[in-house]
């Protein structure tokens, strides 16, 4: 399983999950920080979730 956050330019902001996970439901919270721990600005971001052959990308809005 891999879960990553990207900005509107397609640049990777942060990886949130990478590794094996068993079946079931999971919840992941993003604290609005990049890979270096810096707070990112309010705005539109995208997440990419990959699990095996499954791949899903969705838009999200960070509001401060």
PDB file of N, CA, C and O in Angstrom:
ATOM      1  N   UNK A   1       0.851  -1.181   0.000  1.00  0.00           N
ATOM      2  CA  UNK A   1       0.000   0.000   0.000  1.00  0.00           C
ATOM      3  C   UNK A   1       0.890   1.235   0.000  1.00  0.00           C
ATOM      4  O   UNK A   1       1.904   1.290   0.696  1.00  0.00           O
ATOM      5  N   UNK A   2       0.494   2.220  -0.790  1.00  0.00           N
ATOM      6  CA  UNK A   2       1.217   3.488  -0.833  1.00  0.00           C
ATOM      7  C   UNK A   2       0.193   4.618  -0.879  1.00  0.00           C
ATOM      8  O   UNK A   2      -0.759   4.569  -1.658  1.00  0.00           O
ATOM      9  N   UNK A   3       0.394   5.641  -0.035  1.00  0.00           N
ATOM     10  CA  UNK A   3      -0.463   6.817  -0.009  1.00  0.00           C
ATOM     11  C   UNK A   3       0.432   8.045  -0.005  1.00  0.00           C
ATOM     12  O   UNK A   3       1.247   8.233   0.899  1.00  0.00           O
ATOM     13  N   UNK A   4       0.269   8.893  -1.043  1.00  0.00           N
ATOM     14  CA  UNK A   4       1.122  10.067  -1.200  1.00  0.00           C
ATOM     15  C   UNK A   4       0.272  11.305  -1.455  1.00  0.00           C
ATOM     16  O   UNK A   4      -0.831  11.215  -1.994  1.00  0.00           O
ATOM     17  N   UNK A   5       0.802  12.466  -1.059  1.00  0.00           N
ATOM     18  CA  UNK A   5       0.128  13.748  -1.264  1.00  0.00           C
ATOM     19  C   UNK A   5       0.937  14.564  -2.267  1.00  0.00           C
ATOM     20  O   UNK A   5       2.164  14.626  -2.186  1.00  0.00           O
ATOM     21  N   UNK A   6       0.229  15.197  -3.224  1.00  0.00           N
ATOM     22  CA  UNK A   6       0.853  15.997  -4.275  1.00  0.00           C
ATOM     23  C   UNK A   6       0.209  17.372  -4.334  1.00  0.00           C
ATOM     24  O   UNK A   6      -0.953  17.535  -3.962  1.00  0.00           O
ATOM     25  N   UNK A   7       0.969  18.371  -4.806  1.00  0.00           N
ATOM     26  CA  UNK A   7       0.395  19.697  -5.024  1.00  0.00           C
ATOM     27  C   UNK A   7      -0.214  19.753  -6.422  1.00  0.00           C
ATOM     28  O   UNK A   7      -0.183  18.762  -7.152  1.00  0.00           O
ATOM     29  N   UNK A   8      -0.764  20.901  -6.795  1.00  0.00           N
ATOM     30  CA  UNK A   8      -1.430  21.021  -8.092  1.00  0.00           C
ATOM     31  C   UNK A   8      -0.454  20.992  -9.271  1.00  0.00           C
ATOM     32  O   UNK A   8      -0.873  20.842 -10.419  1.00  0.00           O
ATOM     33  N   UNK A   9       0.832  21.135  -8.993  1.00  0.00           N
ATOM     34  CA  UNK A   9       1.846  21.029 -10.053  1.00  0.00           C
ATOM     35  C   UNK A   9       2.314  19.590 -10.243  1.00  0.00           C
ATOM     36  O   UNK A   9       3.140  19.313 -11.113  1.00  0.00           O
ATOM     37  N   UNK A  10       1.787  18.673  -9.428  1.00  0.00           N
ATOM     38  CA  UNK A  10       2.173  17.269  -9.526  1.00  0.00           C
ATOM     39  C   UNK A  10       3.418  16.924  -8.738  1.00  0.00           C
ATOM     40  O   UNK A  10       3.946  15.819  -8.868  1.00  0.00           O
ATOM     41  N   UNK A  11       3.895  17.848  -7.925  1.00  0.00           N
ATOM     42  CA  UNK A  11       5.081  17.598  -7.108  1.00  0.00           C
ATOM     43  C   UNK A  11       4.677  16.860  -5.838  1.00  0.00           C
ATOM     44  O   UNK A  11       3.701  17.219  -5.179  1.00  0.00           O
ATOM     45  N   UNK A  12       5.440  15.830  -5.507  1.00  0.00           N
ATOM     46  CA  UNK A  12       5.148  15.065  -4.298  1.00  0.00           C
ATOM     47  C   UNK A  12       5.457  15.920  -3.075  1.00  0.00           C
ATOM     48  O   UNK A  12       6.564  16.437  -2.930  1.00  0.00           O
ATOM     49  N   UNK A  13       4.476  16.061  -2.206  1.00  0.00           N
ATOM     50  CA  UNK A  13       4.617  16.829  -0.978  1.00  0.00           C
ATOM     51  C   UNK A  13       5.056  15.932   0.171  1.00  0.00           C
ATOM     52  O   UNK A  13       5.946  16.277   0.948  1.00  0.00           O
ATOM     53  N   UNK A  14       4.410  14.772   0.261  1.00  0.00           N
ATOM     54  CA  UNK A  14       4.722  13.871   1.377  1.00  0.00           C
ATOM     55  C   UNK A  14       4.177  12.483   1.108  1.00  0.00           C
ATOM     56  O   UNK A  14       3.101  12.324   0.531  1.00  0.00           O
ATOM     57  N   UNK A  15       4.931  11.483   1.532  1.00  0.00           N
ATOM     58  CA  UNK A  15       4.454  10.111   1.546  1.00  0.00           C
ATOM     59  C   UNK A  15       3.885   9.826   2.923  1.00  0.00           C
ATOM     60  O   UNK A  15       4.549  10.070   3.931  1.00  0.00           O
ATOM     61  N   UNK A  16       2.675   9.317   2.980  1.00  0.00           N
ATOM     62  CA  UNK A  16       2.036   9.059   4.266  1.00  0.00           C
ATOM     63  C   UNK A  16       2.093   7.591   4.665  1.00  0.00           C
ATOM     64  O   UNK A  16       2.247   7.275   5.845  1.00  0.00           O
ATOM     65  N   UNK A  17       1.971   6.690   3.691  1.00  0.00           N
ATOM     66  CA  UNK A  17       1.973   5.256   3.973  1.00  0.00           C
ATOM     67  C   UNK A  17       2.764   4.561   2.883  1.00  0.00           C
ATOM     68  O   UNK A  17       2.616   4.877   1.703  1.00  0.00           O
ATOM     69  N   UNK A  18       3.597   3.624   3.271  1.00  0.00           N
ATOM     70  CA  UNK A  18       4.278   2.765   2.306  1.00  0.00           C
ATOM     71  C   UNK A  18       4.625   1.464   3.008  1.00  0.00           C
ATOM     72  O   UNK A  18       5.438   1.450   3.933  1.00  0.00           O
ATOM     73  N   UNK A  19       4.015   0.378   2.573  1.00  0.00           N
ATOM     74  CA  UNK A  19       4.304  -0.917   3.167  1.00  0.00           C
ATOM     75  C   UNK A  19       3.122  -1.867   3.081  1.00  0.00           C
ATOM     76  O   UNK A  19       2.076  -1.536   2.523  1.00  0.00           O
ATOM     77  N   UNK A  20       3.306  -3.023   3.631  1.00  0.00           N
ATOM     78  CA  UNK A  20       2.282  -4.066   3.627  1.00  0.00           C
ATOM     79  C   UNK A  20       1.183  -3.747   4.632  1.00  0.00           C
ATOM     80  O   UNK A  20       1.452  -3.266   5.733  1.00  0.00           O
ATOM     81  N   UNK A  21      -0.056  -4.020   4.241  1.00  0.00           N
ATOM     82  CA  UNK A  21      -1.201  -3.880   5.137  1.00  0.00           C
ATOM     83  C   UNK A  21      -2.158  -5.021   4.865  1.00  0.00           C
ATOM     84  O   UNK A  21      -2.350  -5.425   3.719  1.00  0.00           O
ATOM     85  N   UNK A  22      -2.749  -5.532   5.911  1.00  0.00           N
ATOM     86  CA  UNK A  22      -3.732  -6.598   5.761  1.00  0.00           C
ATOM     87  C   UNK A  22      -5.080  -6.052   5.332  1.00  0.00           C
ATOM     88  O   UNK A  22      -5.272  -4.837   5.268  1.00  0.00           O
ATOM     89  N   UNK A  23      -6.006  -6.939   5.039  1.00  0.00           N
ATOM     90  CA  UNK A  23      -7.344  -6.499   4.656  1.00  0.00           C
ATOM     91  C   UNK A  23      -8.007  -5.708   5.786  1.00  0.00           C
ATOM     92  O   UNK A  23      -7.712  -5.924   6.961  1.00  0.00           O
ATOM     93  N   UNK A  24      -8.896  -4.799   5.420  1.00  0.00           N
ATOM     94  CA  UNK A  24      -9.620  -4.043   6.426  1.00  0.00           C
ATOM     95  C   UNK A  24      -9.677  -2.568   6.089  1.00  0.00           C
ATOM     96  O   UNK A  24      -9.207  -2.131   5.038  1.00  0.00           O
ATOM     97  N   UNK A  25     -10.258  -1.816   6.996  1.00  0.00           N
ATOM     98  CA  UNK A  25     -10.383  -0.370   6.840  1.00  0.00           C
ATOM     99  C   UNK A  25      -9.306   0.322   7.656  1.00  0.00           C
ATOM    100  O   UNK A  25      -8.967  -0.108   8.759  1.00  0.00           O
ATOM    101  N   UNK A  26      -8.777   1.394   7.101  1.00  0.00           N
ATOM    102  CA  UNK A  26      -7.723   2.153   7.770  1.00  0.00           C
ATOM    103  C   UNK A  26      -8.034   3.634   7.667  1.00  0.00           C
ATOM    104  O   UNK A  26      -8.748   4.063   6.761  1.00  0.00           O
ATOM    105  N   UNK A  27      -7.503   4.408   8.586  1.00  0.00           N
ATOM    106  CA  UNK A  27      -7.642   5.858   8.567  1.00  0.00           C
ATOM    107  C   UNK A  27      -6.261   6.475   8.706  1.00  0.00           C
ATOM    108  O   UNK A  27      -5.478   6.075   9.566  1.00  0.00           O
ATOM    109  N   UNK A  28      -5.965   7.452   7.856  1.00  0.00           N
ATOM    110  CA  UNK A  28      -4.681   8.139   7.894  1.00  0.00           C
ATOM    111  C   UNK A  28      -4.967   9.639   7.966  1.00  0.00           C
ATOM    112  O   UNK A  28      -5.747  10.164   7.172  1.00  0.00           O
ATOM    113  N   UNK A  29      -4.345  10.316   8.905  1.00  0.00           N
ATOM    114  CA  UNK A  29      -4.496  11.757   9.029  1.00  0.00           C
ATOM    115  C   UNK A  29      -3.233  12.446   8.532  1.00  0.00           C
ATOM    116  O   UNK A  29      -2.119  12.034   8.857  1.00  0.00           O
ATOM    117  N   UNK A  30      -3.415  13.498   7.742  1.00  0.00           N
ATOM    118  CA  UNK A  30      -2.291  14.308   7.272  1.00  0.00           C
ATOM    119  C   UNK A  30      -2.315  15.611   8.056  1.00  0.00           C
ATOM    120  O   UNK A  30      -3.345  16.282   8.110  1.00  0.00           O
ATOM    121  N   UNK A  31      -1.209  15.969   8.653  1.00  0.00           N
ATOM    122  CA  UNK A  31      -1.144  17.161   9.502  1.00  0.00           C
ATOM    123  C   UNK A  31      -0.836  18.448   8.722  1.00  0.00           C
ATOM    124  O   UNK A  31      -0.596  19.491   9.331  1.00  0.00           O
ATOM    125  N   UNK A  32      -0.840  18.387   7.393  1.00  0.00           N
ATOM    126  CA  UNK A  32      -0.603  19.580   6.587  1.00  0.00           C
ATOM    127  C   UNK A  32       0.860  19.968   6.487  1.00  0.00           C
ATOM    128  O   UNK A  32       1.181  21.118   6.187  1.00  0.00           O
ATOM    129  N   UNK A  33       1.747  19.020   6.735  1.00  0.00           N
ATOM    130  CA  UNK A  33       3.189  19.288   6.658  1.00  0.00           C
ATOM    131  C   UNK A  33       3.801  18.495   5.514  1.00  0.00           C
ATOM    132  O   UNK A  33       3.313  17.428   5.138  1.00  0.00           O
ATOM    133  N   UNK A  34       4.894  19.050   4.965  1.00  0.00           N
ATOM    134  CA  UNK A  34       5.592  18.358   3.880  1.00  0.00           C
ATOM    135  C   UNK A  34       6.568  17.329   4.450  1.00  0.00           C
ATOM    136  O   UNK A  34       6.601  17.096   5.659  1.00  0.00           O
ATOM    137  N   UNK A  35       7.353  16.723   3.577  1.00  0.00           N
ATOM    138  CA  UNK A  35       8.287  15.665   3.988  1.00  0.00           C
ATOM    139  C   UNK A  35       9.379  16.166   4.929  1.00  0.00           C
ATOM    140  O   UNK A  35       9.980  15.377   5.659  1.00  0.00           O
ATOM    141  N   UNK A  36       9.640  17.488   4.917  1.00  0.00           N
ATOM    142  CA  UNK A  36      10.656  18.063   5.798  1.00  0.00           C
ATOM    143  C   UNK A  36      10.057  18.632   7.081  1.00  0.00           C
ATOM    144  O   UNK A  36      10.767  19.217   7.899  1.00  0.00           O
ATOM    145  N   UNK A  37       8.748  18.458   7.254  1.00  0.00           N
ATOM    146  CA  UNK A  37       8.094  18.931   8.460  1.00  0.00           C
ATOM    147  C   UNK A  37       7.617  20.369   8.402  1.00  0.00           C
ATOM    148  O   UNK A  37       7.158  20.912   9.407  1.00  0.00           O
ATOM    149  N   UNK A  38       7.722  20.995   7.233  1.00  0.00           N
ATOM    150  CA  UNK A  38       7.276  22.385   7.086  1.00  0.00           C
ATOM    151  C   UNK A  38       5.774  22.436   6.806  1.00  0.00           C
ATOM    152  O   UNK A  38       5.244  21.610   6.062  1.00  0.00           O
ATOM    153  N   UNK A  39       5.104  23.402   7.402  1.00  0.00           N
ATOM    154  CA  UNK A  39       3.673  23.589   7.160  1.00  0.00           C
ATOM    155  C   UNK A  39       3.464  24.044   5.719  1.00  0.00           C
ATOM    156  O   UNK A  39       4.136  24.967   5.260  1.00  0.00           O
ATOM    157  N   UNK A  40       2.541  23.406   5.001  1.00  0.00           N
ATOM    158  CA  UNK A  40       2.231  23.820   3.631  1.00  0.00           C
ATOM    159  C   UNK A  40       1.077  24.809   3.658  1.00  0.00           C
ATOM    160  O   UNK A  40       0.360  24.907   4.654  1.00  0.00           O
ATOM    161  N   UNK A  41       0.898  25.536   2.574  1.00  0.00           N
ATOM    162  CA  UNK A  41      -0.148  26.534   2.504  1.00  0.00           C
ATOM    163  C   UNK A  41      -1.524  25.926   2.290  1.00  0.00           C
ATOM    164  O   UNK A  41      -1.659  24.801   1.809  1.00  0.00           O
ATOM    165  N   UNK A  42      -2.541  26.695   2.657  1.00  0.00           N
ATOM    166  CA  UNK A  42      -3.911  26.289   2.390  1.00  0.00           C
ATOM    167  C   UNK A  42      -4.109  26.207   0.886  1.00  0.00           C
ATOM    168  O   UNK A  42      -3.498  26.973   0.140  1.00  0.00           O
ATOM    169  N   UNK A  43      -4.950  25.295   0.433  1.00  0.00           N
ATOM    170  CA  UNK A  43      -5.218  25.173  -0.990  1.00  0.00           C
ATOM    171  C   UNK A  43      -5.611  23.763  -1.377  1.00  0.00           C
ATOM    172  O   UNK A  43      -5.974  22.945  -0.532  1.00  0.00           O
ATOM    173  N   UNK A  44      -5.532  23.497  -2.668  1.00  0.00           N
ATOM    174  CA  UNK A  44      -5.940  22.213  -3.227  1.00  0.00           C
ATOM    175  C   UNK A  44      -4.735  21.294  -3.336  1.00  0.00           C
ATOM    176  O   UNK A  44      -3.664  21.701  -3.787  1.00  0.00           O
ATOM    177  N   UNK A  45      -4.924  20.057  -2.918  1.00  0.00           N
ATOM    178  CA  UNK A  45      -3.906  19.016  -3.011  1.00  0.00           C
ATOM    179  C   UNK A  45      -4.570  17.753  -3.538  1.00  0.00           C
ATOM    180  O   UNK A  45      -5.796  17.646  -3.565  1.00  0.00           O
ATOM    181  N   UNK A  46      -3.758  16.813  -3.950  1.00  0.00           N
ATOM    182  CA  UNK A  46      -4.257  15.528  -4.433  1.00  0.00           C
ATOM    183  C   UNK A  46      -3.586  14.421  -3.651  1.00  0.00           C
ATOM    184  O   UNK A  46      -2.428  14.539  -3.250  1.00  0.00           O
ATOM    185  N   UNK A  47      -4.327  13.337  -3.438  1.00  0.00           N
ATOM    186  CA  UNK A  47      -3.688  12.155  -2.864  1.00  0.00           C
ATOM    187  C   UNK A  47      -3.767  11.030  -3.878  1.00  0.00           C
ATOM    188  O   UNK A  47      -4.712  10.949  -4.663  1.00  0.00           O
ATOM    189  N   UNK A  48      -2.769  10.167  -3.853  1.00  0.00           N
ATOM    190  CA  UNK A  48      -2.727   8.984  -4.701  1.00  0.00           C
ATOM    191  C   UNK A  48      -2.627   7.778  -3.794  1.00  0.00           C
ATOM    192  O   UNK A  48      -1.679   7.652  -3.019  1.00  0.00           O
ATOM    193  N   UNK A  49      -3.603   6.892  -3.888  1.00  0.00           N
ATOM    194  CA  UNK A  49      -3.636   5.655  -3.111  1.00  0.00           C
ATOM    195  C   UNK A  49      -3.418   4.495  -4.061  1.00  0.00           C
ATOM    196  O   UNK A  49      -4.146   4.348  -5.043  1.00  0.00           O
ATOM    197  N   UNK A  50      -2.420   3.669  -3.776  1.00  0.00           N
ATOM    198  CA  UNK A  50      -2.135   2.482  -4.577  1.00  0.00           C
ATOM    199  C   UNK A  50      -2.097   1.273  -3.657  1.00  0.00           C
ATOM    200  O   UNK A  50      -1.446   1.292  -2.612  1.00  0.00           O
ATOM    201  N   UNK A  51      -2.804   0.220  -4.058  1.00  0.00           N
ATOM    202  CA  UNK A  51      -2.816  -1.035  -3.298  1.00  0.00           C
ATOM    203  C   UNK A  51      -2.914  -2.159  -4.322  1.00  0.00           C
ATOM    204  O   UNK A  51      -3.978  -2.399  -4.891  1.00  0.00           O
ATOM    205  N   UNK A  52      -1.812  -2.835  -4.547  1.00  0.00           N
ATOM    206  CA  UNK A  52      -1.795  -3.872  -5.584  1.00  0.00           C
ATOM    207  C   UNK A  52      -2.074  -3.237  -6.936  1.00  0.00           C
ATOM    208  O   UNK A  52      -1.396  -2.290  -7.335  1.00  0.00           O
ATOM    209  N   UNK A  53      -3.070  -3.756  -7.640  1.00  0.00           N
ATOM    210  CA  UNK A  53      -3.454  -3.214  -8.948  1.00  0.00           C
ATOM    211  C   UNK A  53      -4.382  -2.006  -8.820  1.00  0.00           C
ATOM    212  O   UNK A  53      -4.603  -1.291  -9.798  1.00  0.00           O
ATOM    213  N   UNK A  54      -4.921  -1.776  -7.635  1.00  0.00           N
ATOM    214  CA  UNK A  54      -5.842  -0.658  -7.403  1.00  0.00           C
ATOM    215  C   UNK A  54      -5.067   0.647  -7.339  1.00  0.00           C
ATOM    216  O   UNK A  54      -4.004   0.725  -6.723  1.00  0.00           O
ATOM    217  N   UNK A  55      -5.614   1.669  -7.984  1.00  0.00           N
ATOM    218  CA  UNK A  55      -4.978   2.994  -8.002  1.00  0.00           C
ATOM    219  C   UNK A  55      -6.086   4.041  -8.026  1.00  0.00           C
ATOM    220  O   UNK A  55      -6.957   4.008  -8.896  1.00  0.00           O
ATOM    221  N   UNK A  56      -6.053   4.980  -7.062  1.00  0.00           N
ATOM    222  CA  UNK A  56      -7.088   5.997  -6.978  1.00  0.00           C
ATOM    223  C   UNK A  56      -6.463   7.336  -6.616  1.00  0.00           C
ATOM    224  O   UNK A  56      -5.617   7.418  -5.726  1.00  0.00           O
ATOM    225  N   UNK A  57      -6.887   8.381  -7.312  1.00  0.00           N
ATOM    226  CA  UNK A  57      -6.429   9.734  -7.028  1.00  0.00           C
ATOM    227  C   UNK A  57      -7.656  10.602  -6.793  1.00  0.00           C
ATOM    228  O   UNK A  57      -8.635  10.523  -7.536  1.00  0.00           O
ATOM    229  N   UNK A  58      -7.596  11.433  -5.751  1.00  0.00           N
ATOM    230  CA  UNK A  58      -8.705  12.320  -5.427  1.00  0.00           C
ATOM    231  C   UNK A  58      -8.175  13.693  -5.013  1.00  0.00           C
ATOM    232  O   UNK A  58      -7.041  13.832  -4.555  1.00  0.00           O
ATOM    233  N   UNK A  59      -9.017  14.684  -5.187  1.00  0.00           N
ATOM    234  CA  UNK A  59      -8.674  16.054  -4.815  1.00  0.00           C
ATOM    235  C   UNK A  59      -9.122  16.291  -3.373  1.00  0.00           C
ATOM    236  O   UNK A  59     -10.133  15.751  -2.923  1.00  0.00           O
ATOM    237  N   UNK A  60      -8.346  17.114  -2.657  1.00  0.00           N
ATOM    238  CA  UNK A  60      -8.742  17.505  -1.302  1.00  0.00           C
ATOM    239  C   UNK A  60      -8.323  18.953  -1.089  1.00  0.00           C
ATOM    240  O   UNK A  60      -7.428  19.459  -1.766  1.00  0.00           O
ATOM    241  N   UNK A  61      -8.976  19.607  -0.149  1.00  0.00           N
ATOM    242  CA  UNK A  61      -8.695  21.005   0.147  1.00  0.00           C
ATOM    243  C   UNK A  61      -8.200  21.134   1.563  1.00  0.00           C
ATOM    244  O   UNK A  61      -8.851  20.668   2.498  1.00  0.00           O
ATOM    245  N   UNK A  62      -7.046  21.767   1.735  1.00  0.00           N
ATOM    246  CA  UNK A  62      -6.507  22.048   3.061  1.00  0.00           C
ATOM    247  C   UNK A  62      -6.943  23.452   3.451  1.00  0.00           C
ATOM    248  O   UNK A  62      -6.602  24.431   2.787  1.00  0.00           O
ATOM    249  N   UNK A  63      -7.696  23.534   4.534  1.00  0.00           N
ATOM    250  CA  UNK A  63      -8.228  24.809   5.026  1.00  0.00           C
ATOM    251  C   UNK A  63      -7.587  25.124   6.356  1.00  0.00           C
ATOM    252  O   UNK A  63      -7.508  24.265   7.234  1.00  0.00           O
ATOM    253  N   UNK A  64      -7.135  26.332   6.507  1.00  0.00           N
ATOM    254  CA  UNK A  64      -6.516  26.733   7.773  1.00  0.00           C
ATOM    255  C   UNK A  64      -7.378  27.739   8.492  1.00  0.00           C
ATOM    256  O   UNK A  64      -7.021  28.194   9.578  1.00  0.00           O
TER     257      UNK A  64
END
